[in-house]
Amino acid sequence: MEPLYTKIFGIIQRFVLLNKLHIVRLLFFTEILLVLFACSGVVAVTQNNLLIPVLALIGKKLGTLSVVLLCFVVIPGIFRRLQCFTIVRVTVMSIRRHLGILMYLTGVIHSLFTYWMPRFIFGPTPLQYFQIFGMVTLSLGFPLFLTSNDFSVKLLKKMWDVLHKGVYIMLFFVSLHLLFLGNGLGIIVFILVIMECVSYLYSTRHHDHTITR
């Protein structure tokens, strides 16, 4: 008998593949809205700094969303190396690049609203460890964000895959960011880090020399 998750993801996969163009356009439109929203937030705060607590709260929610999107981005690679949940991997892979772009944009806006804008208005405060780990994560993600397009894939060729393996290093620093912050999501992300290591060991033992993505 076909497992229930296979039936569910089979329906989701067919929907995603049949409507991929529309989904990508929706994600692209969302990316533009996020950038416009961030710019509007900066302008609004310069006019009224009482908005900072509101934007900081929104920034925290966007930070959570960024972590969830990062998990979706790395899961296909883990499943590929473990040779399991193929239907889940294929479904996510079809829109993975735009999920990665959204992940980075929401992470940047999270940093902007919760760290940079309050310090610009009220002055600097000592850096905390979780903030340092968050900055390292965004720094690592910047070249990945810039090269998340077809032109970069053709230009960099095999180096593109090597560069984008950096998302797994990002995953590790995100787990540290959340754990030092005391956020329960950090445990989930750290479990993914462990799964990542296990999947590499499994892939190596089974002589899988294909590109790890």
Residue frames as a rotation matrix with the C-alpha (Angstrom) as fourth column:
MET 1
0.577 0.817 0.000 0.00
0.817 -0.577 0.000 0.00
0.000 0.000 -1.000 0.00
GLU 2
-0.056 -0.599 0.799 1.33
0.543 -0.690 -0.479 3.44
0.838 0.407 0.364 -0.95
PRO 3
-0.511 -0.193 -0.838 2.40
0.851 -0.252 -0.461 5.47
-0.122 -0.948 0.293 2.14
LEU 4
0.543 0.812 -0.213 0.20
0.791 -0.580 -0.194 8.45
-0.281 -0.063 -0.958 2.98
TYR 5
0.213 -0.521 -0.826 3.10
0.019 -0.843 0.537 10.92
-0.977 -0.130 -0.169 2.74
THR 6
-0.776 -0.491 0.395 3.83
0.353 0.181 0.918 9.67
-0.523 0.852 0.033 -0.80
LYS 7
-0.062 0.850 0.524 0.25
0.995 0.010 0.101 10.37
0.080 0.527 -0.846 -1.86
ILE 8
0.674 0.339 -0.656 0.29
0.506 -0.859 0.076 13.82
-0.537 -0.384 -0.751 -0.25
PHE 9
-0.071 -0.803 -0.592 3.63
-0.148 -0.578 0.802 14.85
-0.986 0.145 -0.078 -1.72
GLY 10
-0.620 -0.050 0.783 2.64
0.699 0.418 0.580 13.31
-0.356 0.907 -0.224 -5.04
ILE 11
0.454 0.857 0.246 -0.28
0.891 -0.434 -0.133 15.73
-0.007 0.279 -0.960 -5.19
ILE 12
0.651 -0.285 -0.704 1.93
0.086 -0.893 0.441 18.63
-0.755 -0.348 -0.557 -4.06
GLN 13
-0.427 -0.895 0.130 4.63
0.196 0.048 0.979 17.71
-0.883 0.443 0.155 -6.59
ARG 14
-0.303 0.392 0.869 2.17
0.951 0.176 0.252 17.60
-0.054 0.903 -0.426 -9.49
PHE 15
0.762 0.625 -0.168 0.74
0.628 -0.777 -0.045 20.95
-0.158 -0.071 -0.985 -8.43
VAL 16
0.365 -0.713 -0.599 4.20
-0.027 -0.651 0.759 22.55
-0.931 -0.261 -0.256 -8.11
LEU 17
-0.596 -0.666 0.448 5.47
0.387 0.251 0.887 21.19
-0.704 0.702 0.108 -11.43
LEU 18
-0.061 0.671 0.739 2.30
0.996 -0.002 0.084 22.14
0.058 0.742 -0.668 -13.32
ASN 19
0.870 0.460 0.178 2.30
0.436 -0.886 0.158 25.64
0.230 -0.060 -0.971 -11.83
LYS 20
0.144 -0.915 -0.376 6.06
0.946 0.016 0.323 26.17
-0.290 -0.403 0.868 -11.47
LEU 21
-0.491 -0.343 0.800 6.13
0.672 -0.734 0.098 29.30
0.553 0.587 0.591 -13.64
HIS 22
0.368 0.726 0.580 3.34
0.072 -0.645 0.761 30.94
0.927 -0.238 -0.290 -11.65
ILE 23
0.843 -0.100 -0.529 4.93
0.538 0.195 0.820 29.95
0.021 -0.976 0.218 -8.33
VAL 24
-0.189 -0.982 0.006 8.32
0.978 -0.188 0.087 31.35
-0.084 0.022 0.996 -9.40
ARG 25
-0.337 0.145 0.930 6.67
0.372 -0.887 0.273 34.59
0.865 0.438 0.245 -10.49
LEU 26
0.752 0.655 0.075 4.86
0.139 -0.268 0.953 34.80
0.645 -0.706 -0.293 -7.14
LEU 27
0.549 -0.634 -0.544 8.12
0.800 0.209 0.563 34.23
-0.243 -0.744 0.622 -5.26
PHE 28
-0.464 -0.724 0.511 9.88
0.844 -0.536 0.006 36.85
0.269 0.434 0.860 -7.39
PHE 29
0.087 0.607 0.790 7.06
0.147 -0.792 0.592 39.32
0.985 0.064 -0.158 -6.71
THR 30
0.896 0.222 -0.385 7.38
0.376 0.080 0.923 38.54
0.236 -0.972 -0.012 -2.99
GLU 31
0.031 -0.975 -0.218 11.12
0.991 0.001 0.133 39.23
-0.130 -0.220 0.967 -3.14
ILE 32
-0.489 -0.153 0.859 10.47
0.476 -0.872 0.116 42.67
0.731 0.465 0.499 -4.67
LEU 33
0.534 0.776 0.336 7.84
0.055 -0.429 0.902 43.44
0.844 -0.463 -0.272 -2.03
LEU 34
0.669 -0.355 -0.652 10.28
0.742 0.285 0.606 42.50
-0.029 -0.890 0.455 0.73
VAL 35
-0.440 -0.879 0.184 12.92
0.891 -0.453 -0.035 44.89
0.114 0.149 0.982 -0.62
LEU 36
-0.287 0.422 0.860 10.36
0.156 -0.865 0.477 47.70
0.945 0.271 0.182 -0.94
PHE 37
0.767 0.601 -0.224 9.07
0.268 0.017 0.963 46.99
0.583 -0.799 -0.148 2.57
ALA 38
0.243 -0.774 -0.584 12.60
0.961 0.111 0.253 47.15
-0.130 -0.623 0.771 4.00
CYS 39
-0.662 -0.485 0.571 13.26
0.616 -0.787 0.046 50.47
0.427 0.382 0.820 2.26
SER 40
0.123 0.811 0.571 9.92
0.042 -0.579 0.814 51.85
0.992 -0.076 -0.105 3.48
GLY 41
0.739 0.130 -0.661 10.75
0.612 0.279 0.740 50.74
0.281 -0.951 0.127 7.02
VAL 42
-0.286 -0.928 -0.239 14.07
0.957 -0.288 -0.030 52.57
-0.041 -0.237 0.971 6.97
VAL 43
-0.618 0.117 0.778 12.42
0.245 -0.911 0.332 55.76
0.747 0.395 0.534 5.70
ALA 44
0.440 0.896 0.059 9.59
0.153 -0.140 0.978 55.49
0.885 -0.422 -0.199 8.24
VAL 45
0.485 -0.316 -0.816 11.99
0.872 0.240 0.426 55.08
0.061 -0.918 0.392 11.18
THR 46
-0.643 -0.747 0.168 13.94
0.743 -0.662 -0.103 58.19
0.188 0.059 0.980 10.19
GLN 47
-0.416 0.584 0.697 10.67
-0.096 -0.790 0.605 60.11
0.904 0.185 0.385 10.44
ASN 48
0.420 0.604 0.677 9.33
-0.808 -0.092 0.582 58.45
0.414 -0.792 0.449 13.58
ASN 49
-0.564 -0.772 -0.293 11.60
-0.539 0.613 -0.578 56.31
0.626 -0.169 -0.762 15.76
LEU 50
-0.274 0.567 0.777 8.57
-0.837 0.257 -0.483 55.12
-0.473 -0.783 0.404 17.77
LEU 51
0.666 0.528 -0.527 8.09
-0.737 0.572 -0.359 52.60
0.112 0.628 0.770 14.96
ILE 52
-0.315 -0.913 -0.260 11.28
-0.830 0.397 -0.391 50.77
0.461 0.093 -0.883 15.90
PRO 53
-0.584 0.100 0.805 9.59
-0.548 0.683 -0.483 48.32
-0.599 -0.723 -0.344 18.38
VAL 54
0.534 0.844 0.048 6.98
-0.475 0.346 -0.809 47.45
-0.700 0.409 0.585 15.74
LEU 55
0.593 -0.384 -0.708 9.59
-0.713 0.160 -0.683 46.84
0.376 0.909 -0.178 13.05
ALA 56
-0.519 -0.796 0.312 11.75
-0.847 0.429 -0.314 44.91
0.116 -0.427 -0.897 15.51
LEU 57
-0.123 0.583 0.803 8.81
-0.452 0.688 -0.568 42.58
-0.883 -0.433 0.179 16.18
ILE 58
0.860 0.394 -0.324 8.28
-0.439 0.247 -0.864 42.13
-0.261 0.885 0.386 12.43
GLY 59
0.142 -0.914 -0.381 12.02
-0.898 0.044 -0.439 41.54
0.417 0.404 -0.814 12.09
LYS 60
-0.521 -0.299 0.800 11.89
-0.709 0.673 -0.210 38.71
-0.475 -0.677 -0.563 14.63
LYS 61
0.438 0.767 0.470 9.07
-0.247 0.605 -0.757 37.02
-0.865 0.215 0.454 12.71
LEU 62
0.814 -0.200 -0.545 11.02
-0.560 -0.023 -0.828 37.37
0.153 0.980 -0.130 9.48
GLY 63
-0.269 -0.944 0.192 14.05
-0.959 0.246 -0.138 35.85
0.083 -0.222 -0.972 11.22
THR 64
-0.200 0.302 0.932 11.97
-0.378 0.854 -0.358 32.78
-0.904 -0.424 -0.057 12.10
LEU 65
0.836 0.546 -0.055 10.73
-0.217 0.237 -0.947 32.59
-0.504 0.804 0.317 8.51
SER 66
0.390 -0.786 -0.480 14.32
-0.885 -0.174 -0.433 32.83
0.256 0.593 -0.763 7.27
VAL 67
-0.511 -0.567 0.645 15.33
-0.758 0.652 -0.028 29.85
-0.405 -0.503 -0.763 9.42
VAL 68
0.228 0.699 0.678 12.39
-0.131 0.712 -0.690 27.77
-0.965 0.069 0.253 8.16
LEU 69
0.899 0.080 -0.431 13.28
-0.424 -0.098 -0.901 28.60
-0.115 0.992 -0.055 4.55
LEU 70
-0.063 -0.993 -0.095 16.92
-0.992 0.073 -0.104 27.66
0.110 0.088 -0.990 5.20
CYS 71
-0.336 0.015 0.942 15.78
-0.427 0.889 -0.167 24.26
-0.839 -0.458 -0.292 6.46
PHE 72
0.709 0.660 0.250 13.80
-0.025 0.378 -0.925 23.74
-0.705 0.650 0.284 3.25
VAL 73
0.658 -0.517 -0.548 16.85
-0.746 -0.349 -0.567 24.74
0.102 0.781 -0.616 1.21
VAL 74
-0.357 -0.923 0.142 19.23
-0.934 0.351 -0.066 22.22
0.012 -0.156 -0.988 2.82
ILE 75
0.101 0.465 0.880 16.84
-0.542 0.767 -0.343 19.28
-0.834 -0.442 0.329 3.22
PRO 76
0.902 0.277 -0.331 16.93
-0.425 0.426 -0.799 18.19
-0.080 0.861 0.502 -0.47
GLY 77
0.125 -0.942 -0.310 20.72
-0.754 0.113 -0.647 17.73
0.645 0.315 -0.697 -0.34
ILE 78
-0.478 -0.250 0.842 20.47
-0.823 0.463 -0.329 15.67
-0.308 -0.850 -0.427 2.86
PHE 79
0.431 0.751 0.500 17.74
-0.443 0.659 -0.608 13.47
-0.786 0.041 0.616 1.39
ARG 80
0.751 -0.184 -0.635 19.69
-0.603 0.202 -0.772 12.99
0.270 0.962 0.041 -1.84
ARG 81
-0.293 -0.955 -0.049 22.77
-0.804 0.274 -0.527 11.73
0.517 -0.115 -0.848 -0.02
LEU 82
-0.568 0.160 0.807 20.69
-0.592 0.602 -0.536 9.48
-0.572 -0.782 -0.247 2.26
GLN 83
-0.905 0.219 -0.363 18.77
-0.225 0.477 0.850 8.26
0.360 0.851 -0.382 -0.80
CYS 84
-0.580 0.766 -0.277 15.38
0.784 0.433 -0.445 8.74
-0.221 -0.475 -0.852 0.80
PHE 85
0.161 0.789 -0.593 12.20
0.476 -0.588 -0.654 10.79
-0.865 -0.177 -0.470 0.38
THR 86
-0.706 -0.512 0.489 12.94
0.641 -0.169 0.749 11.33
-0.301 0.842 0.447 -3.31
ILE 87
-0.001 0.803 0.596 9.53
0.887 -0.274 0.371 12.80
0.461 0.529 -0.712 -4.03
VAL 88
0.744 0.195 -0.638 10.03
0.555 -0.712 0.429 15.43
-0.371 -0.674 -0.639 -1.29
ARG 89
-0.185 -0.935 -0.302 13.48
0.415 -0.353 0.838 16.33
-0.891 0.030 0.454 -2.63
VAL 90
-0.636 -0.035 0.771 12.31
0.771 -0.074 0.633 16.70
0.035 0.997 0.074 -6.22
THR 91
0.425 0.892 0.156 9.36
0.856 -0.452 0.250 18.86
0.294 0.027 -0.956 -5.17
VAL 92
0.687 -0.209 -0.696 11.49
0.346 -0.749 0.566 21.30
-0.639 -0.629 -0.442 -3.15
MET 93
-0.339 -0.929 0.149 14.34
0.562 -0.073 0.824 21.34
-0.755 0.363 0.547 -5.70
SER 94
-0.075 0.368 0.927 12.04
0.982 -0.133 0.132 22.71
0.172 0.920 -0.352 -8.39
ILE 95
0.689 0.336 0.642 11.75
0.260 -0.942 0.214 26.03
0.676 0.020 -0.736 -6.52
ARG 96
0.484 -0.527 -0.699 14.81
0.872 0.228 0.432 25.76
-0.068 -0.819 0.570 -4.27
ARG 97
-0.484 -0.781 0.395 16.71
0.806 -0.573 -0.146 28.70
0.340 0.248 0.907 -5.74
HIS 98
-0.179 0.488 0.854 13.94
-0.047 -0.872 0.488 31.20
0.983 0.047 0.179 -5.09
LEU 99
0.833 0.394 -0.387 13.41
0.325 0.216 0.921 29.79
0.447 -0.893 0.052 -1.61
GLY 100
0.068 -0.912 -0.405 17.11
0.998 0.055 0.044 30.49
-0.018 -0.407 0.913 -1.01
ILE 101
-0.593 -0.233 0.771 16.76
0.403 -0.915 0.034 34.08
0.697 0.331 0.636 -2.22
LEU 102
0.393 0.821 0.413 13.75
-0.114 -0.402 0.908 34.61
0.912 -0.405 -0.064 0.03
MET 103
0.657 -0.225 -0.719 15.68
0.722 0.463 0.515 33.04
0.216 -0.857 0.467 2.90
TYR 104
-0.407 -0.911 -0.069 18.52
0.902 -0.389 -0.186 35.52
0.142 -0.138 0.980 2.51
LEU 105
-0.449 0.288 0.846 16.28
0.096 -0.926 0.366 38.58
0.888 0.246 0.388 2.05
THR 106
0.678 0.735 0.007 14.21
0.039 -0.046 0.998 37.78
0.734 -0.677 -0.060 5.14
GLY 107
0.407 -0.624 -0.667 17.45
0.911 0.324 0.253 37.21
0.058 -0.711 0.701 7.08
VAL 108
-0.620 -0.651 0.438 18.86
0.656 -0.736 -0.166 40.57
0.431 0.184 0.884 5.98
ILE 109
-0.088 0.679 0.728 15.65
-0.163 -0.731 0.662 42.40
0.983 -0.060 0.175 6.89
HIS 110
0.753 0.268 -0.601 15.60
0.473 0.415 0.777 40.57
0.458 -0.869 0.186 10.23
SER 111
-0.115 -0.903 -0.415 19.11
0.993 -0.106 -0.045 41.91
-0.003 -0.417 0.909 10.91
LEU 112
-0.628 -0.105 0.771 18.20
0.356 -0.920 0.165 45.38
0.692 0.378 0.615 9.68
PHE 113
0.203 0.864 0.460 15.07
-0.160 -0.435 0.886 45.72
0.966 -0.253 0.050 11.83
THR 114
0.886 0.216 -0.411 16.33
0.310 0.383 0.870 44.06
0.346 -0.898 0.272 15.01
TYR 115
0.289 -0.869 -0.401 19.98
0.897 0.100 0.430 45.17
-0.334 -0.484 0.809 15.09
TRP 116
-0.527 -0.694 0.490 21.06
0.837 -0.524 0.158 47.89
0.147 0.494 0.857 12.69
MET 117
-0.026 0.578 0.815 18.16
0.324 -0.767 0.554 50.34
0.946 0.278 -0.168 12.85
PRO 118
0.879 0.347 -0.326 17.93
0.407 -0.194 0.892 50.45
0.246 -0.918 -0.312 16.68
ARG 119
0.192 -0.895 -0.402 21.70
0.850 -0.053 0.525 51.06
-0.491 -0.442 0.750 16.89
PHE 120
-0.483 -0.303 0.822 21.55
0.751 -0.626 0.210 53.73
0.451 0.718 0.530 14.24
ILE 121
0.305 0.719 0.624 18.84
0.169 -0.686 0.708 55.60
0.937 -0.111 -0.331 16.17
PHE 122
0.968 0.223 0.115 19.84
-0.084 -0.144 0.986 54.94
0.236 -0.964 -0.121 19.80
GLY 123
0.276 -0.944 0.184 23.56
-0.956 -0.289 -0.051 54.34
0.101 -0.161 -0.982 19.45
PRO 124
-0.004 -0.370 -0.929 25.77
-0.382 0.859 -0.341 51.20
0.924 0.354 -0.145 19.48
THR 125
0.628 0.122 0.768 25.75
-0.761 0.302 0.574 48.56
-0.162 -0.945 0.283 22.17
PRO 126
-0.407 -0.863 0.300 28.24
-0.762 0.502 0.409 45.71
-0.504 -0.062 -0.862 22.79
LEU 127
-0.083 0.312 -0.947 27.92
-0.810 0.533 0.246 42.83
0.581 0.787 0.208 20.35
GLN 128
0.295 0.245 0.924 26.50
-0.739 0.671 0.058 39.61
-0.605 -0.700 0.379 21.76
TYR 129
-0.664 -0.604 0.441 27.69
-0.248 0.734 0.633 36.18
-0.706 0.311 -0.637 20.61
PHE 130
-0.044 0.718 0.695 24.39
0.640 0.554 -0.533 35.35
-0.767 0.421 -0.484 18.91
GLN 131
0.782 0.295 -0.549 24.62
-0.133 -0.782 -0.609 38.60
-0.609 0.549 -0.572 16.94
ILE 132
-0.162 -0.927 -0.339 28.14
-0.779 -0.090 0.620 37.78
-0.605 0.365 -0.708 15.78
PHE 133
-0.656 -0.041 0.754 27.01
0.218 0.946 0.241 34.34
-0.723 0.322 -0.611 14.59
GLY 134
0.442 0.883 0.161 24.09
0.514 -0.102 -0.852 35.96
-0.735 0.459 -0.499 12.76
MET 135
0.579 -0.296 -0.760 26.40
-0.578 -0.806 -0.127 38.39
-0.575 0.513 -0.637 10.99
VAL 136
-0.572 -0.800 0.183 28.73
-0.488 0.510 0.708 35.56
-0.660 0.316 -0.682 9.98
THR 137
-0.239 0.585 0.775 25.74
0.552 0.739 -0.387 33.71
-0.799 0.335 -0.500 8.53
LEU 138
0.777 0.585 -0.230 24.64
0.191 -0.568 -0.801 36.69
-0.599 0.579 -0.553 6.43
SER 139
0.175 -0.813 -0.556 28.22
-0.778 -0.460 0.428 37.31
-0.604 0.358 -0.712 5.28
LEU 140
-0.696 -0.407 0.592 28.50
-0.074 0.860 0.504 33.70
-0.714 0.308 -0.629 4.10
GLY 141
0.016 0.835 0.550 25.15
0.672 0.399 -0.624 33.95
-0.741 0.379 -0.554 2.36
PHE 142
0.299 0.132 -0.945 25.94
-0.310 -0.923 -0.227 37.12
-0.902 0.361 -0.235 0.41
PRO 143
-0.642 -0.558 -0.526 27.94
-0.669 0.072 0.740 35.46
-0.375 0.827 -0.419 -2.44
LEU 144
-0.793 0.439 0.422 25.32
0.488 0.873 0.007 32.72
-0.365 0.211 -0.906 -2.62
PHE 145
0.197 0.895 -0.401 22.59
0.418 -0.446 -0.791 35.35
-0.887 -0.012 -0.462 -2.94
LEU 146
0.034 -0.265 -0.964 24.48
-0.629 -0.755 0.185 37.17
-0.776 0.600 -0.192 -5.70
THR 147
-0.778 -0.468 -0.420 25.02
-0.618 0.449 0.645 33.99
-0.114 0.761 -0.638 -7.71
SER 148
-0.508 0.679 0.530 21.53
0.245 0.704 -0.667 32.52
-0.826 -0.209 -0.524 -7.39
ASN 149
0.431 0.596 -0.677 20.77
-0.553 -0.419 -0.720 33.00
-0.713 0.685 0.149 -11.10
ASP 150
0.864 -0.006 0.503 21.23
0.331 0.759 -0.561 31.19
-0.378 0.651 0.658 -14.41
PHE 151
0.793 -0.603 0.091 23.96
-0.309 -0.525 -0.793 33.58
0.526 0.600 -0.603 -15.59
SER 152
0.180 -0.738 0.651 26.15
-0.980 -0.074 0.187 32.71
-0.090 -0.671 -0.736 -12.58
VAL 153
0.548 0.072 0.834 25.54
-0.179 0.983 0.032 28.98
-0.817 -0.167 0.551 -13.08
LYS 154
0.930 -0.184 0.318 26.81
0.360 0.280 -0.890 29.21
0.075 0.942 0.326 -16.68
LEU 155
0.616 -0.720 0.320 29.71
-0.526 -0.678 -0.513 31.51
0.586 0.148 -0.797 -15.74
LEU 156
0.083 -0.598 0.797 31.00
-0.985 0.071 0.156 29.61
-0.150 -0.798 -0.583 -12.71
LYS 157
0.101 0.045 -0.994 30.13
-0.547 0.837 -0.018 26.08
0.831 0.545 0.109 -13.93
LYS 158
0.174 -0.039 -0.984 31.46
0.507 0.860 0.055 23.50
0.844 -0.509 0.169 -11.43
MET 159
-0.846 -0.532 -0.016 32.61
0.313 -0.472 -0.824 26.27
0.431 -0.702 0.566 -9.08
TRP 160
-0.304 0.822 0.482 28.97
-0.644 -0.550 0.532 27.26
0.702 -0.149 0.696 -8.66
ASP 161
0.571 0.522 -0.634 28.21
0.028 0.759 0.651 23.97
0.821 -0.389 0.418 -6.92
VAL 162
-0.240 -0.759 -0.605 31.30
0.779 0.222 -0.586 24.30
0.579 -0.612 0.538 -4.74
LEU 163
-0.840 -0.073 0.538 30.33
-0.124 -0.939 -0.320 27.85
0.528 -0.335 0.780 -3.76
HIS 164
-0.052 0.954 0.296 26.75
-0.723 -0.241 0.647 26.94
0.689 -0.180 0.702 -2.93
LYS 165
0.114 -0.009 -0.993 27.80
0.520 0.853 0.052 24.16
0.847 -0.522 0.101 -0.61
GLY 166
-0.845 -0.468 0.260 28.46
0.093 -0.606 -0.790 27.11
0.527 -0.643 0.556 1.72
VAL 167
0.008 0.931 0.365 24.76
-0.597 -0.288 0.749 26.96
0.802 -0.224 0.554 2.63
TYR 168
0.549 0.173 -0.818 25.62
0.382 0.818 0.430 24.05
0.743 -0.548 0.383 4.94
ILE 169
-0.595 -0.750 -0.289 28.19
0.683 -0.282 -0.674 26.18
0.424 -0.599 0.680 6.75
MET 170
-0.598 0.497 0.629 25.47
-0.449 -0.858 0.252 28.82
0.664 -0.132 0.736 7.08
LEU 171
0.405 0.807 -0.429 23.27
-0.104 0.507 0.856 26.16
0.908 -0.302 0.290 8.66
PHE 172
-0.005 -0.510 -0.860 25.88
0.850 0.452 -0.272 25.55
0.527 -0.732 0.431 11.35
PHE 173
-0.914 -0.397 0.080 26.23
0.309 -0.812 -0.495 29.24
0.261 -0.428 0.865 12.23
VAL 174
-0.237 0.911 0.338 22.46
-0.502 -0.413 0.760 29.68
0.832 0.011 0.555 12.24
SER 175
0.431 0.367 -0.824 22.24
0.420 0.727 0.543 26.88
0.799 -0.580 0.159 14.80
LEU 176
-0.474 -0.672 -0.569 24.80
0.850 -0.181 -0.495 28.71
0.229 -0.718 0.657 16.97
HIS 177
-0.813 0.232 0.533 22.92
-0.160 -0.971 0.179 31.99
0.559 0.060 0.827 16.50
LEU 178
0.165 0.986 0.005 19.70
-0.381 0.059 0.923 30.43
0.910 -0.155 0.385 17.73
LEU 179
0.324 -0.086 -0.942 21.23
0.676 0.718 0.166 28.36
0.662 -0.691 0.291 20.52
PHE 180
-0.716 -0.637 -0.285 23.07
0.668 -0.505 -0.548 31.35
0.205 -0.583 0.787 22.01
LEU 181
-0.658 0.581 0.479 19.87
-0.420 -0.811 0.407 33.36
0.625 0.067 0.778 21.65
GLY 182
-0.853 0.344 0.392 18.00
-0.226 0.435 -0.872 30.69
-0.470 -0.832 -0.294 23.60
ASN 183
-0.044 0.837 -0.545 15.59
-0.988 -0.117 -0.100 29.99
-0.148 0.534 0.832 20.75
GLY 184
0.154 0.198 0.968 14.18
-0.338 0.931 -0.136 26.46
-0.928 -0.307 0.210 20.64
LEU 185
0.948 0.185 -0.260 14.51
-0.293 0.179 -0.939 26.42
-0.127 0.966 0.224 16.85
GLY 186
0.153 -0.984 -0.095 18.25
-0.985 -0.145 -0.090 26.12
0.074 0.108 -0.991 17.41
ILE 187
-0.225 -0.187 0.956 17.81
-0.462 0.885 0.064 22.49
-0.858 -0.427 -0.286 18.51
ILE 188
0.705 0.565 0.428 15.97
0.134 0.487 -0.863 21.64
-0.696 0.666 0.268 15.29
VAL 189
0.830 -0.441 -0.341 18.60
-0.526 -0.415 -0.743 23.36
0.186 0.796 -0.576 13.16
PHE 190
-0.119 -0.921 0.371 21.42
-0.963 0.198 0.183 21.64
-0.241 -0.336 -0.910 15.06
ILE 191
0.150 0.261 0.954 19.72
-0.086 0.964 -0.250 18.29
-0.985 -0.044 0.167 14.39
LEU 192
0.982 0.190 0.011 19.81
0.010 0.004 -1.000 19.20
-0.190 0.982 0.002 10.68
VAL 193
0.360 -0.926 -0.109 23.53
-0.925 -0.340 -0.171 19.95
0.122 0.162 -0.979 11.04
ILE 194
-0.262 -0.413 0.872 24.01
-0.588 0.785 0.195 16.45
-0.765 -0.462 -0.448 12.49
MET 195
0.568 0.558 0.604 21.90
0.177 0.634 -0.752 14.95
-0.803 0.535 0.262 9.69
GLU 196
0.856 -0.325 -0.403 24.09
-0.515 -0.459 -0.724 16.82
0.050 0.827 -0.560 7.22
CYS 197
-0.140 -0.964 0.225 27.24
-0.976 0.172 0.131 15.24
-0.165 -0.202 -0.965 8.66
VAL 198
-0.130 0.171 0.977 25.62
-0.203 0.959 -0.195 11.80
-0.970 -0.224 -0.090 8.74
SER 199
0.847 0.523 0.092 24.48
-0.003 0.177 -0.984 12.14
-0.531 0.834 0.151 5.13
TYR 200
0.487 -0.764 -0.423 28.02
-0.858 -0.326 -0.398 13.00
0.166 0.556 -0.814 4.02
LEU 201
-0.430 -0.649 0.628 29.41
-0.763 0.633 0.132 9.95
-0.483 -0.422 -0.767 5.84
TYR 202
0.214 0.618 0.756 26.70
0.015 0.772 -0.635 7.74
-0.977 0.148 0.156 4.36
SER 203
0.925 0.137 -0.354 27.35
-0.317 -0.236 -0.919 9.13
-0.210 0.962 -0.175 0.89
THR 204
0.097 -0.981 -0.166 31.10
-0.994 -0.087 -0.065 8.53
0.049 0.171 -0.984 1.25
ARG 205
-0.413 -0.239 0.879 30.70
-0.499 0.867 0.002 4.95
-0.762 -0.437 -0.477 2.46
HIS 206
0.374 0.642 0.669 28.40
0.298 0.600 -0.742 4.18
-0.878 0.477 0.033 -0.47
HIS 207
-0.547 -0.759 0.353 30.91
0.586 -0.046 0.809 5.65
-0.598 0.650 0.470 -2.96
ASP 208
0.581 0.767 0.274 28.60
0.776 -0.420 -0.470 8.44
-0.245 0.485 -0.839 -4.07
HIS 209
-0.463 -0.859 -0.219 30.82
0.693 -0.505 0.515 10.73
-0.553 0.087 0.829 -6.11
THR 210
0.032 0.539 0.842 28.08
0.865 -0.436 0.246 12.76
0.500 0.721 -0.480 -7.70
ILE 211
-0.652 -0.296 0.699 27.85
0.075 -0.941 -0.329 16.48
0.755 -0.162 0.636 -6.99
THR 212
-0.433 0.458 -0.776 26.49
0.901 0.194 -0.388 17.19
-0.027 -0.867 -0.497 -3.51
ARG 213
-0.743 0.231 0.628 23.82
0.058 -0.913 0.405 19.82
0.666 0.337 0.665 -3.79
